[in-house]
Amino acid sequence: MPYFVYKIAPGITKIVKNLEQMADFEKFKEAKNFAKEQRQQDAESGNNYKVIFAENNIEAEEKLQEQREETILREWEK
């Protein structure tokens, strides 16, 4: 299964995300390095770059669009 690198641009709300597939790689190290380079080149725009492991690009986009509940911080974790 490949590793996909996505550029996530700020959307209208937190629920709406603008996803753009940048590349896909067979090895995590290559994907990580590519994402790191993109983050450095695009540091001031507010875009995020994510590496995601998925069967195909449709599954990758579904995973990136999922809404997760925020973790509950315990008093000792603050």
Biopython code that builds the backbone (N, CA, C, O; Angstrom):
import numpy as np
from Bio.PDB.StructureBuilder import StructureBuilder

atoms = [
    (1, "MET", "N", (0.845, -1.179, 0.000)),
    (1, "MET", "CA", (0.000, 0.000, 0.000)),
    (1, "MET", "C", (0.891, 1.243, 0.000)),
    (1, "MET", "O", (1.900, 1.292, 0.703)),
    (2, "PRO", "N", (0.516, 2.226, -0.779)),
    (2, "PRO", "CA", (1.354, 3.421, -0.882)),
    (2, "PRO", "C", (1.089, 4.451, 0.218)),
    (2, "PRO", "O", (0.075, 4.403, 0.915)),
    (3, "TYR", "N", (2.018, 5.363, 0.345)),
    (3, "TYR", "CA", (1.894, 6.516, 1.222)),
    (3, "TYR", "C", (1.555, 7.715, 0.347)),
    (3, "TYR", "O", (2.241, 7.983, -0.640)),
    (4, "PHE", "N", (0.506, 8.429, 0.706)),
    (4, "PHE", "CA", (0.078, 9.594, -0.055)),
    (4, "PHE", "C", (0.441, 10.860, 0.699)),
    (4, "PHE", "O", (0.356, 10.904, 1.926)),
    (5, "VAL", "N", (0.846, 11.893, -0.034)),
    (5, "VAL", "CA", (1.110, 13.194, 0.566)),
    (5, "VAL", "C", (0.038, 14.146, 0.056)),
    (5, "VAL", "O", (-0.153, 14.300, -1.150)),
    (6, "TYR", "N", (-0.658, 14.782, 0.995)),
    (6, "TYR", "CA", (-1.734, 15.712, 0.660)),
    (6, "TYR", "C", (-1.432, 17.098, 1.199)),
    (6, "TYR", "O", (-0.885, 17.258, 2.291)),
    (7, "LYS", "N", (-1.801, 18.095, 0.408)),
    (7, "LYS", "CA", (-1.765, 19.489, 0.865)),
    (7, "LYS", "C", (-3.182, 19.817, 1.316)),
    (7, "LYS", "O", (-4.140, 19.633, 0.565)),
    (8, "ILE", "N", (-3.308, 20.303, 2.546)),
    (8, "ILE", "CA", (-4.608, 20.648, 3.100)),
    (8, "ILE", "C", (-4.646, 22.161, 3.286)),
    (8, "ILE", "O", (-3.979, 22.713, 4.160)),
    (9, "ALA", "N", (-5.434, 22.809, 2.453)),
    (9, "ALA", "CA", (-5.585, 24.262, 2.518)),
    (9, "ALA", "C", (-6.713, 24.597, 3.481)),
    (9, "ALA", "O", (-7.676, 23.839, 3.592)),
    (10, "PRO", "N", (-6.606, 25.725, 4.177)),
    (10, "PRO", "CA", (-7.686, 26.115, 5.081)),
    (10, "PRO", "C", (-8.995, 26.280, 4.321)),
    (10, "PRO", "O", (-9.032, 26.886, 3.250)),
    (11, "GLY", "N", (-10.057, 25.738, 4.884)),
    (11, "GLY", "CA", (-11.369, 25.818, 4.252)),
    (11, "GLY", "C", (-12.233, 26.878, 4.902)),
    (11, "GLY", "O", (-11.768, 27.660, 5.731)),
    (12, "ILE", "N", (-13.474, 26.890, 4.520)),
    (12, "ILE", "CA", (-14.430, 27.856, 5.059)),
    (12, "ILE", "C", (-14.658, 27.588, 6.550)),
    (12, "ILE", "O", (-14.718, 28.515, 7.357)),
    (13, "THR", "N", (-14.783, 26.308, 6.897)),
    (13, "THR", "CA", (-14.953, 25.902, 8.291)),
    (13, "THR", "C", (-13.996, 24.759, 8.576)),
    (13, "THR", "O", (-13.276, 24.305, 7.686)),
    (14, "LYS", "N", (-13.990, 24.292, 9.828)),
    (14, "LYS", "CA", (-13.134, 23.159, 10.185)),
    (14, "LYS", "C", (-13.601, 21.870, 9.524)),
    (14, "LYS", "O", (-12.802, 20.965, 9.286)),
    (15, "ILE", "N", (-14.895, 21.788, 9.228)),
    (15, "ILE", "CA", (-15.451, 20.580, 8.632)),
    (15, "ILE", "C", (-15.057, 20.463, 7.165)),
    (15, "ILE", "O", (-14.782, 19.368, 6.675)),
    (16, "VAL", "N", (-15.031, 21.593, 6.467)),
    (16, "VAL", "CA", (-14.704, 21.604, 5.034)),
    (16, "VAL", "C", (-13.195, 21.752, 4.872)),
    (16, "VAL", "O", (-12.598, 22.715, 5.352)),
    (17, "LYS", "N", (-12.591, 20.785, 4.189)),
    (17, "LYS", "CA", (-11.148, 20.820, 3.949)),
    (17, "LYS", "C", (-10.896, 20.771, 2.444)),
    (17, "LYS", "O", (-11.543, 20.018, 1.716)),
    (18, "ASN", "N", (-9.960, 21.575, 2.000)),
    (18, "ASN", "CA", (-9.552, 21.553, 0.601)),
    (18, "ASN", "C", (-8.325, 20.658, 0.474)),
    (18, "ASN", "O", (-7.232, 21.035, 0.896)),
    (19, "LEU", "N", (-8.504, 19.482, -0.103)),
    (19, "LEU", "CA", (-7.432, 18.506, -0.231)),
    (19, "LEU", "C", (-6.877, 18.503, -1.648)),
    (19, "LEU", "O", (-7.619, 18.574, -2.627)),
    (20, "GLU", "N", (-5.550, 18.419, -1.731)),
    (20, "GLU", "CA", (-4.893, 18.299, -3.028)),
    (20, "GLU", "C", (-3.792, 17.252, -2.901)),
    (20, "GLU", "O", (-2.856, 17.414, -2.119)),
    (21, "GLN", "N", (-3.913, 16.177, -3.678)),
    (21, "GLN", "CA", (-2.895, 15.136, -3.635)),
    (21, "GLN", "C", (-1.638, 15.647, -4.319)),
    (21, "GLN", "O", (-1.678, 16.080, -5.471)),
    (22, "MET", "N", (-0.523, 15.593, -3.601)),
    (22, "MET", "CA", (0.743, 16.084, -4.132)),
    (22, "MET", "C", (1.542, 14.951, -4.797)),
    (22, "MET", "O", (2.081, 15.122, -5.891)),
    (23, "ALA", "N", (1.611, 13.797, -4.125)),
    (23, "ALA", "CA", (2.405, 12.680, -4.643)),
    (23, "ALA", "C", (2.055, 11.415, -3.875)),
    (23, "ALA", "O", (1.370, 11.461, -2.852)),
    (24, "ASP", "N", (2.536, 10.281, -4.384)),
    (24, "ASP", "CA", (2.432, 9.024, -3.644)),
    (24, "ASP", "C", (3.754, 8.293, -3.743)),
    (24, "ASP", "O", (4.448, 8.375, -4.756)),
    (25, "PHE", "N", (4.099, 7.575, -2.681)),
    (25, "PHE", "CA", (5.389, 6.898, -2.563)),
    (25, "PHE", "C", (5.182, 5.494, -2.015)),
    (25, "PHE", "O", (4.201, 5.225, -1.322)),
    (26, "GLU", "N", (6.105, 4.614, -2.330)),
    (26, "GLU", "CA", (6.067, 3.253, -1.804)),
    (26, "GLU", "C", (6.724, 3.157, -0.429)),
    (26, "GLU", "O", (6.388, 2.273, 0.360)),
    (27, "LYS", "N", (7.657, 4.061, -0.139)),
    (27, "LYS", "CA", (8.378, 4.026, 1.135)),
    (27, "LYS", "C", (8.038, 5.251, 1.959)),
    (27, "LYS", "O", (7.928, 6.361, 1.439)),
    (28, "PHE", "N", (7.870, 5.025, 3.275)),
    (28, "PHE", "CA", (7.501, 6.115, 4.167)),
    (28, "PHE", "C", (8.569, 7.198, 4.218)),
    (28, "PHE", "O", (8.248, 8.387, 4.237)),
    (29, "LYS", "N", (9.816, 6.802, 4.238)),
    (29, "LYS", "CA", (10.905, 7.773, 4.355)),
    (29, "LYS", "C", (10.870, 8.782, 3.205)),
    (29, "LYS", "O", (11.072, 9.977, 3.422)),
    (30, "GLU", "N", (10.615, 8.310, 1.995)),
    (30, "GLU", "CA", (10.532, 9.205, 0.836)),
    (30, "GLU", "C", (9.356, 10.165, 0.980)),
    (30, "GLU", "O", (9.485, 11.357, 0.699)),
    (31, "ALA", "N", (8.213, 9.648, 1.418)),
    (31, "ALA", "CA", (7.018, 10.481, 1.594)),
    (31, "ALA", "C", (7.247, 11.522, 2.685)),
    (31, "ALA", "O", (6.859, 12.681, 2.540)),
    (32, "LYS", "N", (7.878, 11.101, 3.770)),
    (32, "LYS", "CA", (8.156, 12.012, 4.883)),
    (32, "LYS", "C", (9.072, 13.143, 4.444)),
    (32, "LYS", "O", (8.829, 14.307, 4.764)),
    (33, "ASN", "N", (10.123, 12.802, 3.712)),
    (33, "ASN", "CA", (11.065, 13.820, 3.247)),
    (33, "ASN", "C", (10.405, 14.792, 2.271)),
    (33, "ASN", "O", (10.667, 15.993, 2.322)),
    (34, "PHE", "N", (9.553, 14.282, 1.385)),
    (34, "PHE", "CA", (8.852, 15.137, 0.436)),
    (34, "PHE", "C", (7.929, 16.110, 1.176)),
    (34, "PHE", "O", (7.905, 17.302, 0.869)),
    (35, "ALA", "N", (7.176, 15.602, 2.140)),
    (35, "ALA", "CA", (6.262, 16.448, 2.913)),
    (35, "ALA", "C", (7.039, 17.514, 3.692)),
    (35, "ALA", "O", (6.606, 18.662, 3.788)),
    (36, "LYS", "N", (8.172, 17.128, 4.237)),
    (36, "LYS", "CA", (9.006, 18.067, 4.991)),
    (36, "LYS", "C", (9.503, 19.195, 4.086)),
    (36, "LYS", "O", (9.489, 20.360, 4.485)),
    (37, "GLU", "N", (9.936, 18.862, 2.888)),
    (37, "GLU", "CA", (10.399, 19.866, 1.929)),
    (37, "GLU", "C", (9.262, 20.817, 1.556)),
    (37, "GLU", "O", (9.465, 22.028, 1.465)),
    (38, "GLN", "N", (8.065, 20.265, 1.340)),
    (38, "GLN", "CA", (6.922, 21.091, 0.982)),
    (38, "GLN", "C", (6.548, 22.047, 2.113)),
    (38, "GLN", "O", (6.202, 23.203, 1.870)),
    (39, "ARG", "N", (6.621, 21.561, 3.339)),
    (39, "ARG", "CA", (6.310, 22.412, 4.493)),
    (39, "ARG", "C", (7.290, 23.574, 4.584)),
    (39, "ARG", "O", (6.892, 24.698, 4.888)),
    (40, "GLN", "N", (8.570, 23.311, 4.322)),
    (40, "GLN", "CA", (9.577, 24.365, 4.396)),
    (40, "GLN", "C", (9.389, 25.397, 3.287)),
    (40, "GLN", "O", (9.555, 26.593, 3.527)),
    (41, "GLN", "N", (9.047, 24.958, 2.086)),
    (41, "GLN", "CA", (8.866, 25.865, 0.967)),
    (41, "GLN", "C", (7.602, 26.704, 1.119)),
    (41, "GLN", "O", (7.547, 27.835, 0.637)),
    (42, "ASP", "N", (6.601, 26.165, 1.779)),
    (42, "ASP", "CA", (5.277, 26.785, 1.857)),
    (42, "ASP", "C", (4.944, 27.184, 3.299)),
    (42, "ASP", "O", (3.789, 27.093, 3.715)),
    (43, "ALA", "N", (5.939, 27.621, 4.054)),
    (43, "ALA", "CA", (5.773, 27.844, 5.491)),
    (43, "ALA", "C", (4.794, 28.963, 5.827)),
    (43, "ALA", "O", (4.115, 28.881, 6.850)),
    (44, "GLU", "N", (4.698, 29.995, 5.012)),
    (44, "GLU", "CA", (3.907, 31.164, 5.372)),
    (44, "GLU", "C", (2.458, 31.126, 4.886)),
    (44, "GLU", "O", (1.682, 32.018, 5.230)),
    (45, "SER", "N", (2.075, 30.139, 4.111)),
    (45, "SER", "CA", (0.735, 30.126, 3.507)),
    (45, "SER", "C", (-0.366, 29.616, 4.436)),
    (45, "SER", "O", (-1.539, 29.915, 4.211)),
    (46, "GLY", "N", (-0.021, 28.865, 5.457)),
    (46, "GLY", "CA", (-1.032, 28.295, 6.343)),
    (46, "GLY", "C", (-1.528, 26.934, 5.904)),
    (46, "GLY", "O", (-2.446, 26.387, 6.515)),
    (47, "ASN", "N", (-0.939, 26.373, 4.852)),
    (47, "ASN", "CA", (-1.310, 25.035, 4.387)),
    (47, "ASN", "C", (-0.626, 23.977, 5.243)),
    (47, "ASN", "O", (0.483, 24.182, 5.736)),
    (48, "ASN", "N", (-1.300, 22.849, 5.412)),
    (48, "ASN", "CA", (-0.720, 21.700, 6.104)),
    (48, "ASN", "C", (-0.393, 20.627, 5.074)),
    (48, "ASN", "O", (-1.048, 20.528, 4.036)),
    (49, "TYR", "N", (0.618, 19.832, 5.368)),
    (49, "TYR", "CA", (0.984, 18.704, 4.518)),
    (49, "TYR", "C", (0.955, 17.454, 5.368)),
    (49, "TYR", "O", (1.607, 17.382, 6.409)),
    (50, "LYS", "N", (0.193, 16.467, 4.917)),
    (50, "LYS", "CA", (0.026, 15.229, 5.676)),
    (50, "LYS", "C", (0.443, 14.034, 4.843)),
    (50, "LYS", "O", (0.205, 13.983, 3.636)),
    (51, "VAL", "N", (1.069, 13.074, 5.508)),
    (51, "VAL", "CA", (1.396, 11.784, 4.905)),
    (51, "VAL", "C", (0.397, 10.792, 5.456)),
    (51, "VAL", "O", (0.201, 10.706, 6.668)),
    (52, "ILE", "N", (-0.236, 10.042, 4.566)),
    (52, "ILE", "CA", (-1.249, 9.078, 5.010)),
    (52, "ILE", "C", (-1.050, 7.758, 4.274)),
    (52, "ILE", "O", (-0.753, 7.736, 3.079)),
    (53, "PHE", "N", (-1.217, 6.673, 5.000)),
    (53, "PHE", "CA", (-1.055, 5.321, 4.474)),
    (53, "PHE", "C", (-2.438, 4.774, 4.159)),
    (53, "PHE", "O", (-3.280, 4.656, 5.050)),
    (54, "ALA", "N", (-2.678, 4.439, 2.887)),
    (54, "ALA", "CA", (-4.008, 3.955, 2.498)),
    (54, "ALA", "C", (-3.903, 3.057, 1.274)),
    (54, "ALA", "O", (-2.894, 3.035, 0.569)),
    (55, "GLU", "N", (-4.979, 2.323, 1.051)),
    (55, "GLU", "CA", (-5.064, 1.403, -0.087)),
    (55, "GLU", "C", (-5.057, 2.161, -1.416)),
    (55, "GLU", "O", (-4.398, 1.747, -2.370)),
    (56, "ASN", "N", (-5.799, 3.283, -1.472)),
    (56, "ASN", "CA", (-5.854, 4.106, -2.681)),
    (56, "ASN", "C", (-6.149, 5.547, -2.286)),
    (56, "ASN", "O", (-6.335, 5.844, -1.106)),
    (57, "ASN", "N", (-6.194, 6.450, -3.281)),
    (57, "ASN", "CA", (-6.372, 7.864, -2.959)),
    (57, "ASN", "C", (-7.772, 8.176, -2.421)),
    (57, "ASN", "O", (-7.936, 9.131, -1.662)),
    (58, "ILE", "N", (-8.763, 7.402, -2.794)),
    (58, "ILE", "CA", (-10.121, 7.625, -2.278)),
    (58, "ILE", "C", (-10.169, 7.326, -0.777)),
    (58, "ILE", "O", (-10.741, 8.095, -0.005)),
    (59, "GLU", "N", (-9.569, 6.211, -0.373)),
    (59, "GLU", "CA", (-9.522, 5.866, 1.051)),
    (59, "GLU", "C", (-8.705, 6.901, 1.833)),
    (59, "GLU", "O", (-9.058, 7.250, 2.959)),
    (60, "ALA", "N", (-7.626, 7.386, 1.241)),
    (60, "ALA", "CA", (-6.793, 8.397, 1.896)),
    (60, "ALA", "C", (-7.591, 9.668, 2.145)),
    (60, "ALA", "O", (-7.523, 10.239, 3.234)),
    (61, "GLU", "N", (-8.343, 10.115, 1.151)),
    (61, "GLU", "CA", (-9.141, 11.328, 1.302)),
    (61, "GLU", "C", (-10.254, 11.141, 2.319)),
    (61, "GLU", "O", (-10.572, 12.068, 3.065)),
    (62, "GLU", "N", (-10.853, 9.953, 2.360)),
    (62, "GLU", "CA", (-11.883, 9.673, 3.363)),
    (62, "GLU", "C", (-11.303, 9.758, 4.772)),
    (62, "GLU", "O", (-11.929, 10.321, 5.670)),
    (63, "LYS", "N", (-10.109, 9.200, 4.966)),
    (63, "LYS", "CA", (-9.466, 9.254, 6.278)),
    (63, "LYS", "C", (-9.146, 10.691, 6.675)),
    (63, "LYS", "O", (-9.298, 11.064, 7.839)),
    (64, "LEU", "N", (-8.704, 11.496, 5.715)),
    (64, "LEU", "CA", (-8.370, 12.881, 6.020)),
    (64, "LEU", "C", (-9.612, 13.721, 6.318)),
    (64, "LEU", "O", (-9.525, 14.709, 7.048)),
    (65, "GLN", "N", (-10.751, 13.346, 5.771)),
    (65, "GLN", "CA", (-11.991, 14.093, 5.987)),
    (65, "GLN", "C", (-12.701, 13.699, 7.280)),
    (65, "GLN", "O", (-13.623, 14.393, 7.708)),
    (66, "GLU", "N", (-12.290, 12.596, 7.911)),
    (66, "GLU", "CA", (-12.937, 12.137, 9.142)),
    (66, "GLU", "C", (-12.849, 13.198, 10.228)),
    (66, "GLU", "O", (-11.830, 13.872, 10.379)),
    (67, "GLN", "N", (-13.926, 13.332, 10.974)),
    (67, "GLN", "CA", (-13.948, 14.251, 12.106)),
    (67, "GLN", "C", (-13.678, 13.446, 13.373)),
    (67, "GLN", "O", (-14.438, 12.540, 13.716)),
    (68, "ARG", "N", (-12.612, 13.777, 14.049)),
    (68, "ARG", "CA", (-12.264, 13.081, 15.288)),
    (68, "ARG", "C", (-12.662, 13.931, 16.485)),
    (68, "ARG", "O", (-12.626, 15.161, 16.440)),
    (69, "GLU", "N", (-13.036, 13.255, 17.540)),
    (69, "GLU", "CA", (-13.327, 13.968, 18.775)),
    (69, "GLU", "C", (-12.008, 14.390, 19.402)),
    (69, "GLU", "O", (-11.010, 13.673, 19.336)),
    (70, "GLU", "N", (-12.027, 15.567, 20.010)),
    (70, "GLU", "CA", (-10.823, 16.037, 20.678)),
    (70, "GLU", "C", (-10.557, 15.173, 21.907)),
    (70, "GLU", "O", (-11.483, 14.728, 22.586)),
    (71, "THR", "N", (-9.285, 14.948, 22.174)),
    (71, "THR", "CA", (-8.929, 14.135, 23.327)),
    (71, "THR", "C", (-9.204, 14.915, 24.603)),
    (71, "THR", "O", (-9.073, 16.139, 24.647)),
    (72, "ILE", "N", (-9.579, 14.196, 25.616)),
    (72, "ILE", "CA", (-9.855, 14.809, 26.910)),
    (72, "ILE", "C", (-8.558, 14.819, 27.706)),
    (72, "ILE", "O", (-7.977, 13.771, 27.987)),
    (73, "LEU", "N", (-8.117, 16.016, 28.062)),
    (73, "LEU", "CA", (-6.906, 16.134, 28.859)),
    (73, "LEU", "C", (-7.245, 15.981, 30.339)),
    (73, "LEU", "O", (-8.180, 16.600, 30.848)),
    (74, "ARG", "N", (-6.486, 15.168, 30.996)),
    (74, "ARG", "CA", (-6.646, 15.016, 32.435)),
    (74, "ARG", "C", (-5.903, 16.160, 33.130)),
    (74, "ARG", "O", (-5.071, 16.826, 32.515)),
    (75, "GLU", "N", (-6.195, 16.377, 34.365)),
    (75, "GLU", "CA", (-5.583, 17.489, 35.105)),
    (75, "GLU", "C", (-4.062, 17.392, 35.115)),
    (75, "GLU", "O", (-3.381, 18.411, 34.998)),
    (76, "TRP", "N", (-3.524, 16.198, 35.249)),
    (76, "TRP", "CA", (-2.076, 16.027, 35.318)),
    (76, "TRP", "C", (-1.400, 16.131, 33.939)),
    (76, "TRP", "O", (-0.174, 16.203, 33.863)),
    (77, "GLU", "N", (-2.172, 16.141, 32.870)),
    (77, "GLU", "CA", (-1.607, 16.248, 31.514)),
    (77, "GLU", "C", (-1.499, 17.691, 31.039)),
    (77, "GLU", "O", (-0.873, 17.952, 30.011)),
    (78, "LYS", "N", (-2.087, 18.621, 31.753)),
    (78, "LYS", "CA", (-2.082, 20.027, 31.325)),
    (78, "LYS", "C", (-0.754, 20.676, 31.534)),
    (78, "LYS", "O", (-0.588, 21.856, 31.224)),
]
sb = StructureBuilder()
sb.init_structure("model")
sb.init_model(0)
sb.init_chain("A")
sb.init_seg("    ")
for serial, (resi, resn, name, xyz) in enumerate(atoms, 1):
    if name == "N":
        sb.init_residue(resn, " ", resi, " ")
    sb.init_atom(name, np.array(xyz, "f"), 0.0, 1.0, " ", f" {name:<3s}", serial, name[0])
structure = sb.get_structure()
